[in-house]
Amino acid sequence: MSENHANFWPIFRYRGGAKAAIAVLQEALGFDVIAEYTNADDPDRVDHAKLACLTAGE
């Protein structure tokens, strides 16, 4: 009998302060940044980022 595992991909959208939010997720919850793409015209703006919690399920 095979086990079914649910996948869950939460998506967060920030209006300003994305870099600060990423830092909180890293420091407080142990997330790792897999990819972070900043805006070419505004390096303080994050257009897309992918984070992972490698300790999930432990």
PDB file with one MODEL, atoms N, CA, C and O in Angstrom:
MODEL        1
ATOM      1  N   MET A   1       0.849  -1.174   0.000  1.00  0.00           N
ATOM      2  CA  MET A   1       0.000   0.000   0.000  1.00  0.00           C
ATOM      3  C   MET A   1       0.896   1.238   0.000  1.00  0.00           C
ATOM      4  O   MET A   1       1.770   1.368   0.857  1.00  0.00           O
ATOM      5  N   SER A   2       0.690   2.127  -0.933  1.00  0.00           N
ATOM      6  CA  SER A   2       1.526   3.337  -1.009  1.00  0.00           C
ATOM      7  C   SER A   2       0.934   4.441  -0.144  1.00  0.00           C
ATOM      8  O   SER A   2      -0.276   4.529   0.061  1.00  0.00           O
ATOM      9  N   GLU A   3       1.830   5.271   0.349  1.00  0.00           N
ATOM     10  CA  GLU A   3       1.399   6.404   1.169  1.00  0.00           C
ATOM     11  C   GLU A   3       1.238   7.639   0.291  1.00  0.00           C
ATOM     12  O   GLU A   3       2.043   7.882  -0.608  1.00  0.00           O
ATOM     13  N   ASN A   4       0.220   8.395   0.552  1.00  0.00           N
ATOM     14  CA  ASN A   4       0.037   9.666  -0.147  1.00  0.00           C
ATOM     15  C   ASN A   4       0.554  10.782   0.730  1.00  0.00           C
ATOM     16  O   ASN A   4       0.226  10.854   1.914  1.00  0.00           O
ATOM     17  N   HIS A   5       1.355  11.645   0.156  1.00  0.00           N
ATOM     18  CA  HIS A   5       1.893  12.784   0.879  1.00  0.00           C
ATOM     19  C   HIS A   5       1.383  14.065   0.228  1.00  0.00           C
ATOM     20  O   HIS A   5       1.454  14.224  -0.991  1.00  0.00           O
ATOM     21  N   ALA A   6       0.887  14.945   1.026  1.00  0.00           N
ATOM     22  CA  ALA A   6       0.410  16.230   0.512  1.00  0.00           C
ATOM     23  C   ALA A   6       1.581  17.207   0.433  1.00  0.00           C
ATOM     24  O   ALA A   6       2.418  17.267   1.333  1.00  0.00           O
ATOM     25  N   ASN A   7       1.625  17.952  -0.634  1.00  0.00           N
ATOM     26  CA  ASN A   7       2.608  19.023  -0.784  1.00  0.00           C
ATOM     27  C   ASN A   7       1.923  20.338  -0.475  1.00  0.00           C
ATOM     28  O   ASN A   7       0.748  20.535  -0.787  1.00  0.00           O
ATOM     29  N   PHE A   8       2.672  21.231   0.141  1.00  0.00           N
ATOM     30  CA  PHE A   8       2.117  22.514   0.541  1.00  0.00           C
ATOM     31  C   PHE A   8       3.129  23.599   0.195  1.00  0.00           C
ATOM     32  O   PHE A   8       4.262  23.573   0.678  1.00  0.00           O
ATOM     33  N   TRP A   9       2.725  24.546  -0.634  1.00  0.00           N
ATOM     34  CA  TRP A   9       3.598  25.638  -1.026  1.00  0.00           C
ATOM     35  C   TRP A   9       2.941  26.964  -0.644  1.00  0.00           C
ATOM     36  O   TRP A   9       2.159  27.516  -1.419  1.00  0.00           O
ATOM     37  N   PRO A  10       3.251  27.467   0.532  1.00  0.00           N
ATOM     38  CA  PRO A  10       2.670  28.762   0.904  1.00  0.00           C
ATOM     39  C   PRO A  10       3.292  29.869   0.067  1.00  0.00           C
ATOM     40  O   PRO A  10       4.484  29.849  -0.238  1.00  0.00           O
ATOM     41  N   ILE A  11       2.481  30.807  -0.287  1.00  0.00           N
ATOM     42  CA  ILE A  11       2.940  31.950  -1.091  1.00  0.00           C
ATOM     43  C   ILE A  11       2.632  33.213  -0.309  1.00  0.00           C
ATOM     44  O   ILE A  11       1.501  33.437   0.122  1.00  0.00           O
ATOM     45  N   PHE A  12       3.651  34.030  -0.135  1.00  0.00           N
ATOM     46  CA  PHE A  12       3.499  35.293   0.573  1.00  0.00           C
ATOM     47  C   PHE A  12       3.814  36.424  -0.380  1.00  0.00           C
ATOM     48  O   PHE A  12       4.706  36.312  -1.221  1.00  0.00           O
ATOM     49  N   ARG A  13       3.091  37.493  -0.247  1.00  0.00           N
ATOM     50  CA  ARG A  13       3.321  38.670  -1.073  1.00  0.00           C
ATOM     51  C   ARG A  13       3.513  39.850  -0.137  1.00  0.00           C
ATOM     52  O   ARG A  13       2.685  40.103   0.738  1.00  0.00           O
ATOM     53  N   TYR A  14       4.604  40.565  -0.326  1.00  0.00           N
ATOM     54  CA  TYR A  14       4.924  41.712   0.518  1.00  0.00           C
ATOM     55  C   TYR A  14       4.960  42.970  -0.322  1.00  0.00           C
ATOM     56  O   TYR A  14       5.479  42.964  -1.438  1.00  0.00           O
ATOM     57  N   ARG A  15       4.419  44.029   0.202  1.00  0.00           N
ATOM     58  CA  ARG A  15       4.499  45.343  -0.450  1.00  0.00           C
ATOM     59  C   ARG A  15       5.565  46.136   0.288  1.00  0.00           C
ATOM     60  O   ARG A  15       5.274  46.877   1.226  1.00  0.00           O
ATOM     61  N   GLY A  16       6.778  45.969  -0.145  1.00  0.00           N
ATOM     62  CA  GLY A  16       7.893  46.609   0.538  1.00  0.00           C
ATOM     63  C   GLY A  16       8.321  45.766   1.723  1.00  0.00           C
ATOM     64  O   GLY A  16       7.496  45.102   2.351  1.00  0.00           O
ATOM     65  N   GLY A  17       9.571  45.789   2.021  1.00  0.00           N
ATOM     66  CA  GLY A  17      10.051  45.060   3.181  1.00  0.00           C
ATOM     67  C   GLY A  17      10.261  43.582   2.963  1.00  0.00           C
ATOM     68  O   GLY A  17      10.359  42.829   3.932  1.00  0.00           O
ATOM     69  N   ALA A  18      10.335  43.137   1.708  1.00  0.00           N
ATOM     70  CA  ALA A  18      10.513  41.705   1.452  1.00  0.00           C
ATOM     71  C   ALA A  18      11.847  41.208   1.995  1.00  0.00           C
ATOM     72  O   ALA A  18      11.919  40.098   2.523  1.00  0.00           O
ATOM     73  N   LYS A  19      12.886  41.997   1.875  1.00  0.00           N
ATOM     74  CA  LYS A  19      14.193  41.585   2.394  1.00  0.00           C
ATOM     75  C   LYS A  19      14.142  41.396   3.913  1.00  0.00           C
ATOM     76  O   LYS A  19      14.747  40.465   4.446  1.00  0.00           O
ATOM     77  N   ALA A  20      13.430  42.268   4.598  1.00  0.00           N
ATOM     78  CA  ALA A  20      13.272  42.137   6.045  1.00  0.00           C
ATOM     79  C   ALA A  20      12.455  40.890   6.378  1.00  0.00           C
ATOM     80  O   ALA A  20      12.774  40.180   7.332  1.00  0.00           O
ATOM     81  N   ALA A  21      11.419  40.620   5.612  1.00  0.00           N
ATOM     82  CA  ALA A  21      10.596  39.433   5.842  1.00  0.00           C
ATOM     83  C   ALA A  21      11.412  38.159   5.620  1.00  0.00           C
ATOM     84  O   ALA A  21      11.277  37.195   6.374  1.00  0.00           O
ATOM     85  N   ILE A  22      12.251  38.155   4.595  1.00  0.00           N
ATOM     86  CA  ILE A  22      13.117  37.005   4.333  1.00  0.00           C
ATOM     87  C   ILE A  22      14.061  36.796   5.508  1.00  0.00           C
ATOM     88  O   ILE A  22      14.284  35.663   5.936  1.00  0.00           O
ATOM     89  N   ALA A  23      14.614  37.881   6.027  1.00  0.00           N
ATOM     90  CA  ALA A  23      15.530  37.784   7.170  1.00  0.00           C
ATOM     91  C   ALA A  23      14.824  37.195   8.392  1.00  0.00           C
ATOM     92  O   ALA A  23      15.407  36.379   9.107  1.00  0.00           O
ATOM     93  N   VAL A  24      13.593  37.596   8.635  1.00  0.00           N
ATOM     94  CA  VAL A  24      12.829  37.057   9.769  1.00  0.00           C
ATOM     95  C   VAL A  24      12.581  35.563   9.574  1.00  0.00           C
ATOM     96  O   VAL A  24      12.740  34.782  10.512  1.00  0.00           O
ATOM     97  N   LEU A  25      12.195  35.164   8.371  1.00  0.00           N
ATOM     98  CA  LEU A  25      11.953  33.751   8.105  1.00  0.00           C
ATOM     99  C   LEU A  25      13.221  32.924   8.300  1.00  0.00           C
ATOM    100  O   LEU A  25      13.166  31.791   8.777  1.00  0.00           O
ATOM    101  N   GLN A  26      14.359  33.499   7.928  1.00  0.00           N
ATOM    102  CA  GLN A  26      15.629  32.797   8.116  1.00  0.00           C
ATOM    103  C   GLN A  26      15.988  32.683   9.597  1.00  0.00           C
ATOM    104  O   GLN A  26      16.283  31.596  10.093  1.00  0.00           O
ATOM    105  N   GLU A  27      15.959  33.807  10.286  1.00  0.00           N
ATOM    106  CA  GLU A  27      16.430  33.849  11.670  1.00  0.00           C
ATOM    107  C   GLU A  27      15.464  33.185  12.654  1.00  0.00           C
ATOM    108  O   GLU A  27      15.885  32.448  13.544  1.00  0.00           O
ATOM    109  N   ALA A  28      14.183  33.449  12.489  1.00  0.00           N
ATOM    110  CA  ALA A  28      13.211  32.962  13.468  1.00  0.00           C
ATOM    111  C   ALA A  28      12.749  31.533  13.199  1.00  0.00           C
ATOM    112  O   ALA A  28      12.488  30.772  14.131  1.00  0.00           O
ATOM    113  N   LEU A  29      12.649  31.176  11.926  1.00  0.00           N
ATOM    114  CA  LEU A  29      12.058  29.884  11.597  1.00  0.00           C
ATOM    115  C   LEU A  29      13.015  28.924  10.896  1.00  0.00           C
ATOM    116  O   LEU A  29      12.642  27.789  10.598  1.00  0.00           O
ATOM    117  N   GLY A  30      14.240  29.363  10.632  1.00  0.00           N
ATOM    118  CA  GLY A  30      15.233  28.473  10.056  1.00  0.00           C
ATOM    119  C   GLY A  30      15.117  28.219   8.567  1.00  0.00           C
ATOM    120  O   GLY A  30      15.634  27.217   8.073  1.00  0.00           O
ATOM    121  N   PHE A  31      14.454  29.100   7.844  1.00  0.00           N
ATOM    122  CA  PHE A  31      14.345  28.944   6.394  1.00  0.00           C
ATOM    123  C   PHE A  31      15.687  29.213   5.728  1.00  0.00           C
ATOM    124  O   PHE A  31      16.492  29.998   6.230  1.00  0.00           O
ATOM    125  N   ASP A  32      15.925  28.561   4.596  1.00  0.00           N
ATOM    126  CA  ASP A  32      17.097  28.801   3.766  1.00  0.00           C
ATOM    127  C   ASP A  32      16.644  29.441   2.466  1.00  0.00           C
ATOM    128  O   ASP A  32      15.622  29.054   1.901  1.00  0.00           O
ATOM    129  N   VAL A  33      17.410  30.429   1.988  1.00  0.00           N
ATOM    130  CA  VAL A  33      17.104  31.063   0.712  1.00  0.00           C
ATOM    131  C   VAL A  33      17.648  30.172  -0.398  1.00  0.00           C
ATOM    132  O   VAL A  33      18.850  29.916  -0.468  1.00  0.00           O
ATOM    133  N   ILE A  34      16.766  29.708  -1.252  1.00  0.00           N
ATOM    134  CA  ILE A  34      17.144  28.895  -2.400  1.00  0.00           C
ATOM    135  C   ILE A  34      17.451  29.807  -3.583  1.00  0.00           C
ATOM    136  O   ILE A  34      18.413  29.574  -4.315  1.00  0.00           O
ATOM    137  N   ALA A  35      16.640  30.839  -3.773  1.00  0.00           N
ATOM    138  CA  ALA A  35      16.847  31.802  -4.850  1.00  0.00           C
ATOM    139  C   ALA A  35      16.247  33.140  -4.435  1.00  0.00           C
ATOM    140  O   ALA A  35      15.212  33.191  -3.769  1.00  0.00           O
ATOM    141  N   GLU A  36      16.897  34.199  -4.829  1.00  0.00           N
ATOM    142  CA  GLU A  36      16.375  35.549  -4.580  1.00  0.00           C
ATOM    143  C   GLU A  36      16.719  36.415  -5.790  1.00  0.00           C
ATOM    144  O   GLU A  36      17.891  36.595  -6.124  1.00  0.00           O
ATOM    145  N   TYR A  37      15.698  36.943  -6.433  1.00  0.00           N
ATOM    146  CA  TYR A  37      15.876  37.755  -7.625  1.00  0.00           C
ATOM    147  C   TYR A  37      15.453  39.184  -7.324  1.00  0.00           C
ATOM    148  O   TYR A  37      14.278  39.455  -7.080  1.00  0.00           O
ATOM    149  N   THR A  38      16.409  40.083  -7.343  1.00  0.00           N
ATOM    150  CA  THR A  38      16.110  41.481  -7.077  1.00  0.00           C
ATOM    151  C   THR A  38      15.838  42.209  -8.385  1.00  0.00           C
ATOM    152  O   THR A  38      16.261  41.774  -9.456  1.00  0.00           O
ATOM    153  N   ASN A  39      15.139  43.304  -8.280  1.00  0.00           N
ATOM    154  CA  ASN A  39      14.781  44.124  -9.431  1.00  0.00           C
ATOM    155  C   ASN A  39      16.021  44.829  -9.968  1.00  0.00           C
ATOM    156  O   ASN A  39      16.816  45.361  -9.193  1.00  0.00           O
ATOM    157  N   ALA A  40      16.192  44.835 -11.284  1.00  0.00           N
ATOM    158  CA  ALA A  40      17.364  45.453 -11.911  1.00  0.00           C
ATOM    159  C   ALA A  40      17.409  46.958 -11.657  1.00  0.00           C
ATOM    160  O   ALA A  40      18.493  47.526 -11.523  1.00  0.00           O
ATOM    161  N   ASP A  41      16.259  47.605 -11.591  1.00  0.00           N
ATOM    162  CA  ASP A  41      16.212  49.056 -11.383  1.00  0.00           C
ATOM    163  C   ASP A  41      16.222  49.448  -9.916  1.00  0.00           C
ATOM    164  O   ASP A  41      16.627  50.560  -9.574  1.00  0.00           O
ATOM    165  N   ASP A  42      15.784  48.553  -9.051  1.00  0.00           N
ATOM    166  CA  ASP A  42      15.711  48.834  -7.620  1.00  0.00           C
ATOM    167  C   ASP A  42      16.213  47.618  -6.849  1.00  0.00           C
ATOM    168  O   ASP A  42      15.434  46.706  -6.569  1.00  0.00           O
ATOM    169  N   PRO A  43      17.507  47.587  -6.497  1.00  0.00           N
ATOM    170  CA  PRO A  43      18.067  46.412  -5.834  1.00  0.00           C
ATOM    171  C   PRO A  43      17.480  46.120  -4.447  1.00  0.00           C
ATOM    172  O   PRO A  43      17.707  45.041  -3.900  1.00  0.00           O
ATOM    173  N   ASP A  44      16.733  47.062  -3.876  1.00  0.00           N
ATOM    174  CA  ASP A  44      16.073  46.813  -2.592  1.00  0.00           C
ATOM    175  C   ASP A  44      14.749  46.071  -2.768  1.00  0.00           C
ATOM    176  O   ASP A  44      14.160  45.609  -1.791  1.00  0.00           O
ATOM    177  N   ARG A  45      14.286  45.958  -4.001  1.00  0.00           N
ATOM    178  CA  ARG A  45      13.019  45.285  -4.297  1.00  0.00           C
ATOM    179  C   ARG A  45      13.299  43.846  -4.716  1.00  0.00           C
ATOM    180  O   ARG A  45      14.132  43.595  -5.587  1.00  0.00           O
ATOM    181  N   VAL A  46      12.605  42.912  -4.094  1.00  0.00           N
ATOM    182  CA  VAL A  46      12.723  41.495  -4.442  1.00  0.00           C
ATOM    183  C   VAL A  46      11.550  41.149  -5.354  1.00  0.00           C
ATOM    184  O   VAL A  46      10.391  41.222  -4.946  1.00  0.00           O
ATOM    185  N   ASP A  47      11.865  40.772  -6.590  1.00  0.00           N
ATOM    186  CA  ASP A  47      10.805  40.399  -7.528  1.00  0.00           C
ATOM    187  C   ASP A  47      10.314  38.976  -7.299  1.00  0.00           C
ATOM    188  O   ASP A  47       9.138  38.677  -7.504  1.00  0.00           O
ATOM    189  N   HIS A  48      11.222  38.100  -6.873  1.00  0.00           N
ATOM    190  CA  HIS A  48      10.843  36.710  -6.628  1.00  0.00           C
ATOM    191  C   HIS A  48      11.878  36.082  -5.710  1.00  0.00           C
ATOM    192  O   HIS A  48      13.072  36.356  -5.830  1.00  0.00           O
ATOM    193  N   ALA A  49      11.424  35.252  -4.807  1.00  0.00           N
ATOM    194  CA  ALA A  49      12.343  34.520  -3.936  1.00  0.00           C
ATOM    195  C   ALA A  49      11.755  33.151  -3.647  1.00  0.00           C
ATOM    196  O   ALA A  49      10.539  32.967  -3.606  1.00  0.00           O
ATOM    197  N   LYS A  50      12.646  32.205  -3.448  1.00  0.00           N
ATOM    198  CA  LYS A  50      12.235  30.850  -3.075  1.00  0.00           C
ATOM    199  C   LYS A  50      12.987  30.469  -1.819  1.00  0.00           C
ATOM    200  O   LYS A  50      14.217  30.491  -1.788  1.00  0.00           O
ATOM    201  N   LEU A  51      12.242  30.117  -0.781  1.00  0.00           N
ATOM    202  CA  LEU A  51      12.834  29.705   0.490  1.00  0.00           C
ATOM    203  C   LEU A  51      12.374  28.285   0.804  1.00  0.00           C
ATOM    204  O   LEU A  51      11.321  27.842   0.345  1.00  0.00           O
ATOM    205  N   ALA A  52      13.164  27.599   1.576  1.00  0.00           N
ATOM    206  CA  ALA A  52      12.811  26.236   1.966  1.00  0.00           C
ATOM    207  C   ALA A  52      13.091  26.050   3.445  1.00  0.00           C
ATOM    208  O   ALA A  52      14.067  26.577   3.979  1.00  0.00           O
ATOM    209  N   CYS A  53      12.235  25.305   4.086  1.00  0.00           N
ATOM    210  CA  CYS A  53      12.438  24.933   5.473  1.00  0.00           C
ATOM    211  C   CYS A  53      12.879  23.484   5.467  1.00  0.00           C
ATOM    212  O   CYS A  53      12.052  22.574   5.406  1.00  0.00           O
ATOM    213  N   LEU A  54      14.171  23.274   5.532  1.00  0.00           N
ATOM    214  CA  LEU A  54      14.725  21.947   5.371  1.00  0.00           C
ATOM    215  C   LEU A  54      14.469  21.045   6.565  1.00  0.00           C
ATOM    216  O   LEU A  54      14.684  19.836   6.485  1.00  0.00           O
ATOM    217  N   THR A  55      14.010  21.620   7.678  1.00  0.00           N
ATOM    218  CA  THR A  55      13.732  20.822   8.857  1.00  0.00           C
ATOM    219  C   THR A  55      12.255  20.426   8.953  1.00  0.00           C
ATOM    220  O   THR A  55      11.836  19.852   9.959  1.00  0.00           O
ATOM    221  N   ALA A  56      11.486  20.719   7.943  1.00  0.00           N
ATOM    222  CA  ALA A  56      10.052  20.402   7.964  1.00  0.00           C
ATOM    223  C   ALA A  56       9.840  18.911   8.128  1.00  0.00           C
ATOM    224  O   ALA A  56      10.514  18.104   7.488  1.00  0.00           O
ATOM    225  N   GLY A  57       8.932  18.560   8.958  1.00  0.00           N
ATOM    226  CA  GLY A  57       8.588  17.162   9.161  1.00  0.00           C
ATOM    227  C   GLY A  57       9.436  16.445  10.198  1.00  0.00           C
ATOM    228  O   GLY A  57       9.250  15.252  10.438  1.00  0.00           O
ATOM    229  N   GLU A  58      10.358  17.158  10.810  1.00  0.00           N
ATOM    230  CA  GLU A  58      11.178  16.514  11.829  1.00  0.00           C
ATOM    231  C   GLU A  58      10.507  16.575  13.174  1.00  0.00           C
ATOM    232  O   GLU A  58      11.054  16.080  14.159  1.00  0.00           O
TER     233      GLU A  58
ENDMDL
END
